Amino acid sequence: QVQLVESGGGLVQAGGSLRLSCAASGGTFSNYAMGWFRQAPGKEREFVAAISWSGGSTGYAGSVKGRFTISRDNAKNTVSLQMNSLKPEDTAVYYCAADPVIRRRVLLTNPGSYDYWGQGTQVTVSS
């Protein structure tokens, strides 16, 4: 089936930047929307960003809008999250996820709507 592997996490200072990547295999990547979510200790997993199957539409949580950019490269089966102006409150484990419905016309923000998940990558922002 579908496998997702995140990479690019690490420790950065507040105000710095980090780029996360997610490599997909086992499915027709270009036909499915993708999302990024994050989970801090003791908190619920929350939506960060999503991108449509075609790459033509994107959506962001209000807390990251203007700072984060989601993109995809269907030729390489990857989705990325460029994170700029990082804040300590961005500290979390970041997960990529794949929408199980082919060519869905809307972007979903509920983590329960996604069936396929990566293992997560830790992002820590120091103050």
Phi, psi and chi 1 to 4 in degrees:
 res  aa     phi    psi   chi1   chi2   chi3   chi4
   1 GLN       - -154.1  -98.8  -74.3  -72.5      -
   2 VAL   -85.0  132.7  175.3      -      -      -
   3 GLN  -122.7  137.6  -65.6   88.5   42.9      -
   4 LEU  -127.5  134.1  -55.9  172.7      -      -
   5 VAL  -131.5  117.4 -179.9      -      -      -
   6 GLU   -88.8  154.4  -58.1   97.9  -26.5      -
   7 SER  -154.7  165.5   62.0      -      -      -
   8 GLY   105.5   -4.6      -      -      -      -
   9 GLY   -69.9  167.2      -      -      -      -
  10 GLY   169.0 -167.1      -      -      -      -
  11 LEU  -105.0  125.4  174.5   64.2      -      -
  12 VAL  -136.4  157.9  -62.5      -      -      -
  13 GLN   -82.1  153.0  -63.9 -177.0   57.4      -
  14 ALA   -53.8  136.9      -      -      -      -
  15 GLY    91.5  -11.0      -      -      -      -
  16 GLY   -83.8 -176.5      -      -      -      -
  17 SER  -128.7  155.5  -62.4      -      -      -
  18 LEU  -152.5  145.6 -154.6   59.1      -      -
  19 ARG  -121.4  120.2 -174.2  176.5 -179.4   86.4
  20 LEU   -97.9  146.1  -53.9 -177.2      -      -
  21 SER  -128.9  151.5  -65.4      -      -      -
  22 CYS  -134.2  121.3  176.0      -      -      -
  23 ALA  -101.1  130.4      -      -      -      -
  24 ALA  -111.2  146.6      -      -      -      -
  25 SER  -149.9  162.6   62.3      -      -      -
  26 GLY    87.3    6.9      -      -      -      -
  27 GLY  -155.6  176.9      -      -      -      -
  28 THR   -88.9   87.2  -53.3      -      -      -
  29 PHE   -52.9  -42.4  175.5   78.2      -      -
  30 SER   -66.7  -11.3   61.4      -      -      -
  31 ASN   -95.2    2.1  -76.4  -24.5      -      -
  32 TYR  -130.0  139.7  -60.1   93.5      -      -
  33 ALA   -68.5  154.2      -      -      -      -
  34 MET  -130.0  151.7  -60.4  -70.4  -66.8      -
  35 GLY  -137.2  158.7      -      -      -      -
  36 TRP  -117.1  135.7  -77.1   97.3      -      -
  37 PHE  -131.8  162.6  -64.1   79.9      -      -
  38 ARG  -141.5  155.5   65.7 -171.9 -177.5 -172.6
  39 GLN  -143.6  119.7 -172.3  166.7   20.8      -
  40 ALA   -94.2  157.2      -      -      -      -
  41 PRO   -55.1  130.5  -27.7   37.0      -      -
  42 GLY    77.7    3.4      -      -      -      -
  43 LYS  -118.4  162.3  -64.7 -174.8  177.3 -179.4
  44 GLU   -74.7  153.0  -63.8  -69.3  -42.9      -
  45 ARG   -67.0  132.4 -171.8  166.9  -60.3 -172.3
  46 GLU  -125.5  151.6   66.4  174.2   -2.2      -
  47 PHE   -69.2  139.7  169.6   75.9      -      -
  48 VAL  -116.8  -54.7  175.3      -      -      -
  49 ALA  -160.9  157.4      -      -      -      -
  50 ALA  -146.0  156.1      -      -      -      -
  51 ILE  -139.3  139.3 -173.4  165.9      -      -
  52 SER   -69.4  166.8   64.3      -      -      -
  53 TRP   -59.4  -33.0   63.1  -88.7      -      -
  54 SER   -86.8  -14.2   66.0      -      -      -
  55 GLY    84.3    0.5      -      -      -      -
  56 GLY   -80.2  -16.3      -      -      -      -
  57 SER  -131.6  142.5  -61.7      -      -      -
  58 THR  -135.2  156.6   58.5      -      -      -
  59 GLY  -143.9  149.4      -      -      -      -
  60 TYR  -138.0  148.6  -61.1   90.4      -      -
  61 ALA   -67.2  147.1      -      -      -      -
  62 GLY   -58.5  -30.2      -      -      -      -
  63 SER   -70.5  -18.1   58.3      -      -      -
  64 VAL  -118.3   -7.0  -53.2      -      -      -
  65 LYS   -58.7  132.0 -166.4  172.5  -61.2 -179.5
  66 GLY    89.7  -14.4      -      -      -      -
  67 ARG  -112.1  -34.8  -60.9 -171.6  -63.3  121.4
  68 PHE  -107.8  148.9  -69.2   10.7      -      -
  69 THR  -135.3  125.4  -57.6      -      -      -
  70 ILE   -98.3  142.4 -172.2  171.2      -      -
  71 SER  -149.5  165.9   61.4      -      -      -
  72 ARG  -142.3  152.6   67.4 -170.0  -60.8  159.0
  73 ASP  -126.3   96.5 -174.3  -20.0      -      -
  74 ASN   -67.0  -26.3  -73.9  -14.3      -      -
  75 ALA   -67.7  -28.3      -      -      -      -
  76 LYS  -105.8    0.5  -63.8 -177.8  177.5 -180.0
  77 ASN    56.5   46.6  -71.0   -5.4      -      -
  78 THR  -132.4  151.3   58.8      -      -      -
  79 VAL  -129.0  140.9   60.2      -      -      -
  80 SER  -125.4  159.0  -61.3      -      -      -
  81 LEU  -133.3  107.2 -175.0   68.7      -      -
  82 GLN   -86.4  121.0  178.3   65.8   46.5      -
  83 MET  -115.6  116.7  -56.3 -175.3  -66.0      -
  84 ASN  -116.6  163.4  -62.0  -33.3      -      -
  85 SER    49.4   48.2  -59.0      -      -      -
  86 LEU   -64.8  144.7  -76.8  162.3      -      -
  87 LYS  -119.9  155.8  -55.5  174.1 -179.3  179.8
  88 PRO   -55.1  -33.2  -30.1   37.8      -      -
  89 GLU   -70.6   -6.6   50.4  -97.6   45.1      -
  90 ASP   -81.2   -8.0  -65.6  -41.0      -      -
  91 THR   -61.4  124.3  -64.4      -      -      -
  92 ALA  -178.9  171.1      -      -      -      -
  93 VAL   -86.9  127.5  176.6      -      -      -
  94 TYR  -103.0  132.4  -76.8   69.1      -      -
  95 TYR  -121.3  140.8  -59.9   88.8      -      -
  96 CYS   -99.1  153.6   66.7      -      -      -
  97 ALA  -147.0  152.3      -      -      -      -
  98 ALA  -115.6  133.4      -      -      -      -
  99 ASP   -69.1  128.2 -173.5  -19.0      -      -
 100 PRO   -77.4  -11.1   30.9  -37.3      -      -
 101 VAL   -94.3  126.7  176.2      -      -      -
 102 ILE   -66.6  130.2 -172.6  169.7      -      -
 103 ARG    49.3   43.4  -62.4 -172.7  178.4 -172.9
 104 ARG   -60.0  142.4 -163.6 -165.6  -64.1  -90.1
 105 ARG   -87.2   -7.8  -67.1 -179.4  178.2  -89.0
 106 VAL  -127.8  155.8  -63.6      -      -      -
 107 LEU   -92.3  132.4  -63.3  176.7      -      -
 108 LEU  -103.3  143.3  -56.8  178.9      -      -
 109 THR  -113.1  -10.4   60.3      -      -      -
 110 ASN   -80.4  121.4 -174.6  -12.6      -      -
 111 PRO   -59.2  -26.5   18.9  -31.6      -      -
 112 GLY   -68.1  -12.9      -      -      -      -
 113 SER   -84.1  -10.4  -62.4      -      -      -
 114 TYR  -103.1  134.1  -67.5   79.2      -      -
 115 ASP   -98.6  -24.8  -80.5    1.9      -      -
 116 TYR  -117.3  131.1  -54.4  102.6      -      -
 117 TRP  -133.9  147.4  -64.4   84.5      -      -
 118 GLY   -83.1 -179.2      -      -      -      -
 119 GLN   -81.8  -15.0   83.0  -72.8   -8.1      -
 120 GLY    94.4  152.1      -      -      -      -
 121 THR  -137.0  134.6 -174.4      -      -      -
 122 GLN   -79.4  131.1  176.5   70.9   48.0      -
 123 VAL  -119.7  122.8  171.8      -      -      -
 124 THR  -123.7  124.7  -57.7      -      -      -
 125 VAL  -113.8  117.5 -175.9      -      -      -
 126 SER   -92.0  150.8   64.3      -      -      -
 127 SER   -98.4      -   59.2      -      -      -
